[in-house]
Amino acid sequence: MNKKFSKFTFVTVATLAATALMNNNTVKADTVNSNNTSAKNEQESVDPATAAKVADNNFDKASSEQADALKKQADAQNAKDKADDAVNSAKENVTKAEKDHDNAVAKVNIAKNGGLDAANKDLSNKQQAEIQAKAQATDAQNKADDAKNDANTAAQTADDYKNNDLANKQTATQQAQTDYNNAVNVLNNSGLGKAEKKLTDAQNAVANAKSDVHQKTIAKTAADNAQNEASIALQNAQNAYNDAVTDKANKESDKRSKDSAYTTAKANTAKAQAKVSDAQKDVDKLDNPDSIQINEDYKDFFEQIEQEVDAAVSQAKAEGKPVGSVVDEYANLVHGYNKNDSRFDFNRIKAISAQLYQENRYQGNKLDHDVIINLDNISRDQLIKINQYALGLINGVQRQMGLQEYKLSDGAINVAQDVAAQYNQDHWSGYKNAHDKKALGNTAFGDSILHSDYNLEVGENLDSIDAGDISTTQPLTPYGGQPETTSADQQRLNLPANQVTLYDLKGFVYNSLCAMYFNSTEWAHATNFLEIATGDPSKYLNDDYEPNFYLGVSFSRPQTSADDREYDIHFNMFDREFITPADQPNYSDGQEYTTDPAEIKQEAEYALRNAQSDLEIAQSEEAAAKKDAETAARDLTNAKETLNNASENQTTAQTNFDEAQQAATVAAQNLINAETKLNTAKAEQTAAQRLVDEYTASDAQKKQDVENKKQALEAAQSAERVAQNHYNDLVNAAKTAQARADNLAKIAATAKKNVDSAAAATKKAQDKVTDLETAPEQEKNAKEALESAQSALTTAQAEQTVAQKALDNANAELRVAQKNYDNAKAAKDKADQALAEYEAAQNSYNQFSDLLDNTQSKIEQHNHKQDVQSSVTNSSTTKKTRNAVKKYTLTIKKNKLYLNGKKVTAKQLRGLVKKHAKLTVKGVYKKHRKINTYNSKGLKHRAKLSLNKKHKVRGFKIIKGRLMVKLARNIYVRFYDLFR
């Protein structure tokens, strides 16, 4: 019996990219996704008359919205400008803080690399140079003082010579003149009485002068003794001062050393305290750990599936059938592909999963809110802890199921990290594209990740989340309920796209696992963890198979845009039999880590005890270092006080010595003056005695005496001239000594300036040492300032991003408002024309419907004749029928549908389906049967559509040159199948 022909012949003239007759829906990846997109229902068409009225209202509304959008855009632009200024200011602060921090780090490095020792050595050299400069200044000052004394002595000598020898010579000349005059007077017999009285006065003067000389001699001896004692005291004071300077330098060096040790000890204590704090937090975080609990119904269900798989595999082996196809068949079951298969009670497991999904809730730990994770640069320690957390949850389920637990090792983590790295390199979105075969293939050694190839060395459960839309601690709601909303850290902290708190990240892990174990549509991810059906088939192929499962967890970010906040989590499991260290050294086990929460807590408590012990040691060392530093400080204070006392004692001793020296000089001069006076008195006594003798002598003697006195006068005058010349020489020598003293005084002044320079250099060296000693503290403060500046910059950038997004939204809204305004105006102008076209189309439809009714009747009569004709006439009848059908040809030209050259609208197509198809828009089918269904890519579904239920036509779409009717999301049927 021949096939009956459809009422329509389809001729595709042009492929439709998009028309009013089609609705496009994106096909999501076959993974567990945290964000579900529901399809929108097609908007019902509006009556053209009503549309005209609506167009007027829309125009008024669009005008108002355009004004609002303009104001909103201006406000957003102002906010963006302010945010830009804040970011620029924050960047300048960060640059300055980075420079300060770099300088501080450089100082720390200099100090660590011998710079502090070099600075201390330089300080010691500067101190020695200062001491040497002081010694040189003291020596120069002493020489200047000596030269000054010499000059004073020379001047005094000249004065003394003038007052003594020269004066004596002048006195002698005067005396000789007097003697000569007296001799002349004696020769003339005058002045004897006066001469005798003068002799008596001279004798008394001699006696008085002798007594004065005796007293002055005693005074000089006492002054000399006092000068000697003062000199000894001065030398002792100078030695004490030098010793005090050396002791102060040693005490300063010791204090710097002790201060440095104390600073290091404090830093070590701070580090130890931080480790204790971190260790305590790690312990506290493990109180009341999260867990995923199942019930006996869940356990029984999957044990039953495993038993059925084992039985089916055994039967396949017995019958010599491929085991892989049996495993694949059950894999399709848990994937949810065959929901009508009696071997898999979907309603039961869906109810069990719904209950467990509601019972298991992420609690988390409040301390994790403060831990920021950089997913682009996650630390190894953070990665290990997150893996322990994830496997603790997974192995908890494994223990409840009585299954072997997964192992966690460095190799397992490295496998997962390599998978994530390839995802990142490919900018692969798990949400949009499901699994990255290249990532899994590159990580392992198989050519394909397809299960049927049995080359899947690395398995994967994959989940995705858009952190930009976080509003819940339960990222998946597979049962249609509303999530519990909370303030997620990502939004609360305005973190960059690559950062998330540990609290949110653990919540992501927890809720992803819950969504996989307790899903509402598929349980393939659950059986992947449970190694049932979808696991590696080796355990079904080999009776001696001993599983050795490892699992690692990692994270990737596709970064398809600058602010892409999609995070993908990878649960990668593998059997050590298939990935060995010999094949991939990087995947060797290395260190294995416990995943038991109790053991993890024990390890954390052990680490806490070690950290507390280290802290006690550090605190003890800090206390000892502090005590040493305080002792050194006291010793330095005492040394400074001793130095000050020694300096004062030296000054006092110098003053005493100067006074004693001056007193000795005065005493010596007084003695000289007394002795000179005595000699003068004796000379006057002798002269007086001689004068008396002369008055009593004979005339011959008197004449001779006159002659003698004349000669004596001439000799005295000659001696006076010699003395005057010698005095002139002494004056010149005194001037020379004064010039030398002036020169040495300048040298001493220069030496004093050198002492000041050396002291300044010492202070500079001391400041450098202090700077390097405090470098760690400076670096800490600079680091805190830098972190604060960076935090401020991050905040400013986040606010800038928000402002930019607000501006973009405002611009977009403005464009939409402008476009809506333009469209509203255009729609208003075209409303009447649209109404006219609608009425014309309605008339065409009425004519077309009548024609179609007539054709339908003729074709049914023709088909009936075909059923009863013999095979001889079949060919002729078929040809006639085809010719008849060709009279009513449906064609597609330039995005328009035509029937026998007349344009057909979407509404007319709906009318055709409603009136002539085997189903109606709201009614029932005229005949119960099944037809093929297709997806949006034109691929045939496994299941067929049963035409015994109500369906609604949601739209039309051209797929692969065929006109398709959309009945539901991603479900299409061929147009002509509805008329067969």
Helices and strands as residue ranges (DSSP letters): E 9-12, E 32-33, H 48-110, I 111-115, H 116-161, I 162-166, H 167-187, H 192-285, H 296-319, H 323-334, H 346-359, G 366-370, E 372-374, H 380-401, E 408-409, H 410-425, H 430-433, H 437-443, G 451-453, E 458-466, G 467-469, H 489-492, E 499-501, H 502-517, H 524-530, H 538-541, E 549-556, E 566-575, G 585-587, E 592-593, H 597-695, H 699-773, H 775-868, H 871-885, E 889-893, E 896-899, E 902-904, H 906-916, E 930-931, E 945-946, E 955-959, E 962-968, E 971-974, G 975-979
